[in-house]
């Protein structure tokens, strides 16, 4: 017998006991099925065996790590079901996440994804789930794994594994179907309790609940503008023939990385110029350009590059800082935890902001405030501004797309831009790269280079950052007049050089270890690339240093 602590309860169990066997006693404590287990700061699968002295905490889909296991398991069931319906030649590509749902396409001849096909796939999934089939992790040598993946038609993974030197490779097996989805899985298909599939664009959406509410599926909304950006980037990636990490690695090996950087930067410049043209076409009415986007989207560099393109068209940009309109710090509203909520829209003196902007639009001279972050008060230092006929205001801030910020400013006077890093590079056909992870890597590198922050601090703060984005930015993204995708196909190969040493400093005793370990495993699939080919006006320079702009 060994002694362990489970959910703060000290118990004794047999040495060969698995976490799965142990979990049955505690499942009533959770709203959803138990998906995995945390032992200290390490995540483990339920099929693993307990060890003496462990402190065990089970996780269900309401925890981020539990939801990740759940989503991978749902995807595994879906992939098996598609093969059951369409045969082994059918290849599903899980392209990206649209409002937490997985957008998937089926590549098999002239296959059309319609209601009839979706119904068949769902019926096959329901059958797999009802049979509660085991999902078994099997170990292979590298050579055996590549052979098995080829037998299953996963040629994208075969190509990727060329760049891995692992002696032992884990694959998961579901009723003869082998795959690897880059993380732990539930022990059996019966753990899938809630999902849906609906036709969408050229494929379908695989819908799952969110960790915030694991008992219901979020309502499906068609976000036309953001979906259009994703689709455009998908098509562009295919045109460049760099759709996956193995394609990017091939580009590096073949000495074409610099060319890829130049093409990607040219695309950014073209898109920026296109947005400037849109503003120019409305130059008689537009006087205020509002730029908003989540953390580490490259807003500052984009604002500078947009300003240059506007100057080409004879429009002079005048940058106004939203921070200067903060209310006094002691008046800051509190969040539900009693902490000052600096991302609350009511932190801004909306009345004064609207008055000053309207006065500037009217051609009046206005003394702009300056916020003193040391004293936490707004000050006036004689900064008088008068907007000339050929000038336009550019304001960058998280609330720019929210009409509550500019209620008294006429719609025709505003031009709103949403910017985010919506990467379309996939690890392989069954694993897209999270836009949140891309931005986290950007921020981690920038925070270390510019502020000396360690990666653990950035990871610890990230849930609070993303919570603010979900509340203050993403709900308003469809209000944008234009959208700019700041992602580059090449950037993670460059960020890898900076991020890996920072991540390796996070040891197993730290709460951030689970995220650090996951990111290290993710970066291992990329070959590193130098930053030298990146021009000094690139948005990526905002994060790796060397930007010509004051960022």
RAJO-V223242 format. One record per backbone hydrogen bond with DSSP energy under -0.5 kcal/mol. NH is the residue of the N-H (numbers start at 1). CO is the residue of the C=O. E is the energy in kcal/mol with one decimal. If there is no record, write none. Layout:
nh=NH co=CO e=E
nh=NH co=CO e=E
//
This chain:
nh=2 co=13 e=-2.8
nh=4 co=11 e=-2.5
nh=5 co=54 e=-3.0
nh=6 co=9 e=-3.3
nh=7 co=5 e=-0.5
nh=7 co=56 e=-2.8
nh=9 co=6 e=-1.7
nh=11 co=4 e=-2.8
nh=11 co=9 e=-0.5
nh=13 co=2 e=-2.2
nh=17 co=14 e=-1.6
nh=19 co=48 e=-2.3
nh=20 co=46 e=-2.4
nh=22 co=18 e=-2.0
nh=23 co=19 e=-2.3
nh=24 co=20 e=-0.9
nh=24 co=21 e=-0.6
nh=25 co=22 e=-1.1
nh=26 co=23 e=-1.2
nh=27 co=23 e=-0.9
nh=29 co=26 e=-1.9
nh=30 co=27 e=-1.5
nh=35 co=59 e=-2.9
nh=36 co=59 e=-1.5
nh=37 co=44 e=-1.9
nh=38 co=57 e=-3.6
nh=39 co=37 e=-0.5
nh=39 co=42 e=-3.0
nh=40 co=38 e=-0.6
nh=40 co=55 e=-1.0
nh=42 co=39 e=-1.4
nh=44 co=37 e=-3.0
nh=48 co=45 e=-1.4
nh=50 co=17 e=-2.6
nh=53 co=3 e=-3.3
nh=54 co=51 e=-1.5
nh=56 co=5 e=-3.9
nh=56 co=54 e=-0.6
nh=57 co=38 e=-2.3
nh=59 co=36 e=-2.2
nh=61 co=33 e=-0.5
nh=63 co=60 e=-2.1
nh=67 co=63 e=-2.8
nh=68 co=64 e=-2.0
nh=69 co=65 e=-1.5
nh=70 co=66 e=-2.2
nh=71 co=67 e=-2.9
nh=72 co=68 e=-2.2
nh=73 co=69 e=-2.1
nh=74 co=70 e=-2.5
nh=75 co=71 e=-2.3
nh=76 co=72 e=-2.3
nh=77 co=73 e=-2.2
nh=78 co=74 e=-2.4
nh=79 co=75 e=-2.8
nh=80 co=76 e=-2.1
nh=81 co=77 e=-2.3
nh=82 co=78 e=-2.4
nh=83 co=79 e=-1.7
nh=84 co=80 e=-2.1
nh=85 co=81 e=-2.0
nh=86 co=82 e=-3.2
nh=87 co=83 e=-2.1
nh=90 co=87 e=-1.5
nh=91 co=107 e=-1.4
nh=92 co=90 e=-0.5
nh=93 co=105 e=-3.0
nh=94 co=92 e=-0.6
nh=94 co=429 e=-3.1
nh=95 co=93 e=-1.2
nh=95 co=103 e=-1.9
nh=96 co=103 e=-1.1
nh=98 co=96 e=-0.5
nh=98 co=101 e=-2.9
nh=99 co=97 e=-0.6
nh=101 co=98 e=-1.5
nh=102 co=206 e=-2.5
nh=103 co=96 e=-3.0
nh=103 co=101 e=-0.6
nh=104 co=102 e=-0.6
nh=104 co=204 e=-3.1
nh=105 co=93 e=-2.1
nh=107 co=91 e=-3.2
nh=107 co=105 e=-0.5
nh=108 co=106 e=-0.8
nh=111 co=108 e=-2.1
nh=113 co=111 e=-0.5
nh=114 co=112 e=-0.9
nh=118 co=114 e=-2.6
nh=119 co=115 e=-2.4
nh=120 co=116 e=-1.7
nh=121 co=117 e=-2.4
nh=122 co=118 e=-2.6
nh=123 co=119 e=-2.2
nh=124 co=120 e=-2.1
nh=125 co=121 e=-2.4
nh=126 co=122 e=-2.8
nh=127 co=123 e=-1.9
nh=128 co=124 e=-2.0
nh=129 co=125 e=-2.7
nh=130 co=126 e=-2.7
nh=131 co=127 e=-1.7
nh=132 co=129 e=-1.5
nh=133 co=128 e=-1.0
nh=135 co=187 e=-2.5
nh=136 co=134 e=-0.6
nh=136 co=173 e=-2.2
nh=138 co=136 e=-0.5
nh=138 co=171 e=-3.4
nh=140 co=169 e=-2.5
nh=142 co=167 e=-1.2
nh=145 co=141 e=-2.8
nh=146 co=142 e=-2.2
nh=147 co=143 e=-1.9
nh=148 co=144 e=-2.5
nh=149 co=145 e=-2.7
nh=150 co=146 e=-2.1
nh=151 co=147 e=-2.1
nh=152 co=148 e=-1.5
nh=153 co=150 e=-1.3
nh=154 co=149 e=-2.7
nh=155 co=153 e=-1.5
nh=158 co=154 e=-1.8
nh=159 co=155 e=-2.2
nh=160 co=156 e=-1.8
nh=161 co=157 e=-2.9
nh=162 co=158 e=-0.6
nh=162 co=159 e=-0.6
nh=163 co=160 e=-2.1
nh=164 co=161 e=-1.4
nh=169 co=140 e=-3.2
nh=171 co=138 e=-2.5
nh=172 co=179 e=-3.2
nh=173 co=136 e=-2.7
nh=174 co=177 e=-2.6
nh=177 co=174 e=-1.9
nh=178 co=176 e=-0.6
nh=179 co=172 e=-2.0
nh=189 co=133 e=-2.5
nh=191 co=188 e=-1.4
nh=192 co=189 e=-1.9
nh=193 co=191 e=-0.7
nh=196 co=207 e=-1.5
nh=198 co=205 e=-1.8
nh=200 co=203 e=-2.5
nh=203 co=200 e=-2.7
nh=204 co=104 e=-2.4
nh=205 co=198 e=-3.0
nh=206 co=102 e=-2.9
nh=207 co=196 e=-3.2
nh=207 co=205 e=-0.7
nh=210 co=213 e=-0.9
nh=210 co=216 e=-0.5
nh=213 co=210 e=-0.7
nh=216 co=213 e=-0.8
nh=221 co=219 e=-0.6
nh=223 co=221 e=-1.0
nh=224 co=222 e=-1.3
nh=227 co=223 e=-2.5
nh=228 co=224 e=-1.9
nh=229 co=225 e=-1.7
nh=230 co=226 e=-2.0
nh=231 co=227 e=-2.7
nh=232 co=228 e=-2.4
nh=233 co=229 e=-2.4
nh=234 co=230 e=-2.4
nh=235 co=231 e=-2.3
nh=236 co=232 e=-2.2
nh=237 co=233 e=-2.5
nh=238 co=234 e=-1.9
nh=239 co=235 e=-2.1
nh=240 co=236 e=-2.2
nh=241 co=237 e=-0.5
nh=241 co=238 e=-0.8
nh=242 co=237 e=-2.1
nh=245 co=426 e=-1.6
nh=246 co=427 e=-0.6
nh=248 co=244 e=-1.9
nh=249 co=245 e=-2.8
nh=250 co=246 e=-2.4
nh=251 co=247 e=-1.9
nh=252 co=248 e=-1.9
nh=253 co=249 e=-2.7
nh=254 co=250 e=-2.5
nh=255 co=252 e=-1.4
nh=256 co=251 e=-2.7
nh=260 co=256 e=-2.0
nh=261 co=257 e=-2.4
nh=262 co=258 e=-2.2
nh=263 co=259 e=-2.3
nh=264 co=260 e=-2.5
nh=265 co=261 e=-2.6
nh=266 co=262 e=-1.9
nh=267 co=263 e=-1.9
nh=268 co=264 e=-2.0
nh=269 co=265 e=-2.3
nh=270 co=266 e=-2.5
nh=271 co=267 e=-2.6
nh=272 co=268 e=-2.6
nh=273 co=269 e=-2.5
nh=274 co=270 e=-2.0
nh=275 co=271 e=-2.0
nh=276 co=272 e=-2.2
nh=277 co=273 e=-2.2
nh=278 co=274 e=-1.8
nh=279 co=275 e=-2.0
nh=280 co=276 e=-2.4
nh=281 co=277 e=-2.2
nh=282 co=278 e=-0.7
nh=282 co=279 e=-0.9
nh=283 co=280 e=-1.8
nh=285 co=282 e=-1.8
nh=286 co=282 e=-3.1
nh=287 co=413 e=-2.3
nh=288 co=413 e=-2.1
nh=289 co=393 e=-3.3
nh=290 co=288 e=-0.6
nh=290 co=415 e=-2.6
nh=291 co=289 e=-0.5
nh=291 co=395 e=-2.9
nh=292 co=290 e=-0.5
nh=292 co=417 e=-2.5
nh=297 co=294 e=-0.9
nh=302 co=298 e=-2.4
nh=303 co=299 e=-2.7
nh=304 co=300 e=-1.9
nh=305 co=301 e=-2.5
nh=306 co=302 e=-3.0
nh=307 co=303 e=-2.1
nh=308 co=304 e=-1.7
nh=309 co=305 e=-2.0
nh=310 co=306 e=-2.4
nh=311 co=307 e=-1.9
nh=312 co=308 e=-1.7
nh=313 co=309 e=-0.9
nh=314 co=311 e=-1.7
nh=315 co=310 e=-2.8
nh=316 co=314 e=-0.5
nh=316 co=390 e=-3.0
nh=317 co=315 e=-0.6
nh=318 co=392 e=-2.9
nh=320 co=394 e=-2.2
nh=322 co=396 e=-0.7
nh=324 co=321 e=-0.8
nh=325 co=322 e=-2.0
nh=326 co=323 e=-1.8
nh=327 co=347 e=-3.2
nh=329 co=376 e=-2.9
nh=331 co=328 e=-2.3
nh=332 co=329 e=-1.8
nh=335 co=339 e=-3.0
nh=338 co=335 e=-1.9
nh=341 co=333 e=-3.0
nh=342 co=340 e=-1.1
nh=344 co=341 e=-1.4
nh=347 co=344 e=-2.2
nh=348 co=345 e=-1.6
nh=349 co=325 e=-3.2
nh=350 co=348 e=-1.9
nh=353 co=349 e=-2.6
nh=354 co=350 e=-2.6
nh=355 co=351 e=-2.0
nh=356 co=352 e=-2.7
nh=357 co=353 e=-2.3
nh=358 co=354 e=-2.6
nh=359 co=355 e=-2.3
nh=360 co=356 e=-2.2
nh=361 co=357 e=-2.6
nh=362 co=358 e=-1.9
nh=363 co=360 e=-1.4
nh=364 co=359 e=-2.7
nh=366 co=385 e=-3.1
nh=368 co=366 e=-0.8
nh=368 co=383 e=-2.9
nh=370 co=379 e=-3.0
nh=372 co=377 e=-3.0
nh=373 co=371 e=-0.9
nh=376 co=372 e=-2.3
nh=377 co=372 e=-1.2
nh=379 co=370 e=-3.1
nh=381 co=368 e=-0.5
nh=383 co=368 e=-0.5
nh=384 co=382 e=-1.6
nh=385 co=366 e=-3.2
nh=387 co=364 e=-0.5
nh=391 co=388 e=-1.7
nh=392 co=316 e=-2.4
nh=393 co=287 e=-2.7
nh=394 co=318 e=-2.1
nh=395 co=289 e=-3.1
nh=396 co=320 e=-0.5
nh=397 co=291 e=-2.4
nh=400 co=397 e=-1.6
nh=402 co=399 e=-1.5
nh=403 co=401 e=-0.6
nh=405 co=402 e=-2.1
nh=407 co=404 e=-0.5
nh=409 co=406 e=-1.1
nh=410 co=408 e=-0.5
nh=413 co=410 e=-1.2
nh=414 co=411 e=-1.6
nh=415 co=288 e=-2.4
nh=417 co=290 e=-3.0
nh=418 co=482 e=-2.3
nh=419 co=292 e=-2.3
nh=420 co=484 e=-1.8
nh=422 co=420 e=-1.2
nh=423 co=421 e=-1.2
nh=426 co=243 e=-2.5
nh=426 co=424 e=-0.5
nh=427 co=431 e=-2.5
nh=428 co=431 e=-1.2
nh=431 co=428 e=-1.3
nh=433 co=425 e=-0.8
nh=434 co=432 e=-0.6
nh=438 co=434 e=-2.0
nh=439 co=435 e=-2.0
nh=440 co=436 e=-2.4
nh=441 co=437 e=-2.4
nh=442 co=438 e=-1.9
nh=443 co=439 e=-2.8
nh=444 co=440 e=-2.7
nh=445 co=441 e=-2.1
nh=446 co=442 e=-2.5
nh=447 co=443 e=-3.3
nh=448 co=444 e=-1.5
nh=449 co=445 e=-2.4
nh=450 co=446 e=-3.1
nh=451 co=447 e=-1.5
nh=452 co=447 e=-0.5
nh=452 co=448 e=-0.9
nh=453 co=447 e=-2.0
nh=458 co=454 e=-1.4
nh=459 co=455 e=-2.7
nh=460 co=456 e=-2.6
nh=461 co=457 e=-1.7
nh=462 co=458 e=-1.2
nh=463 co=459 e=-0.6
nh=464 co=461 e=-0.8
nh=465 co=461 e=-1.8
nh=466 co=462 e=-2.8
nh=467 co=463 e=-1.8
nh=468 co=464 e=-1.7
nh=469 co=465 e=-1.7
nh=470 co=466 e=-2.4
nh=471 co=467 e=-1.2
nh=472 co=468 e=-2.9
nh=473 co=469 e=-2.2
nh=474 co=469 e=-2.0
nh=476 co=473 e=-1.8
nh=477 co=474 e=-1.4
nh=479 co=476 e=-1.9
nh=480 co=477 e=-1.5
nh=481 co=416 e=-2.1
nh=482 co=416 e=-1.6
nh=484 co=418 e=-2.8
nh=486 co=420 e=-2.3
nh=486 co=484 e=-0.8
nh=487 co=420 e=-0.6
nh=493 co=490 e=-1.0
nh=494 co=490 e=-0.8
nh=494 co=491 e=-0.7
nh=495 co=491 e=-3.1
nh=496 co=492 e=-2.2
nh=497 co=494 e=-1.0
nh=498 co=494 e=-0.7
nh=498 co=495 e=-0.8
nh=499 co=495 e=-3.0
nh=500 co=496 e=-2.2
nh=502 co=498 e=-0.7
nh=503 co=499 e=-2.4
nh=504 co=500 e=-2.3
nh=505 co=501 e=-0.6
nh=505 co=502 e=-0.7
nh=506 co=503 e=-1.6
nh=507 co=505 e=-0.8
nh=510 co=507 e=-2.0
nh=513 co=510 e=-1.9
nh=514 co=511 e=-0.6
nh=516 co=512 e=-2.4
nh=517 co=513 e=-3.1
nh=518 co=514 e=-1.9
nh=519 co=515 e=-2.4
nh=520 co=516 e=-2.3
nh=521 co=517 e=-2.2
nh=522 co=518 e=-2.0
nh=523 co=519 e=-2.7
nh=524 co=520 e=-1.3
nh=525 co=522 e=-1.3
nh=526 co=523 e=-1.8
nh=529 co=493 e=-2.1
nh=534 co=531 e=-2.0
nh=538 co=535 e=-1.6
nh=541 co=538 e=-0.7
nh=542 co=539 e=-1.3
nh=543 co=540 e=-1.7
nh=544 co=540 e=-1.9
nh=545 co=541 e=-1.3
nh=547 co=541 e=-0.6
nh=548 co=536 e=-3.0
nh=551 co=549 e=-1.3
//
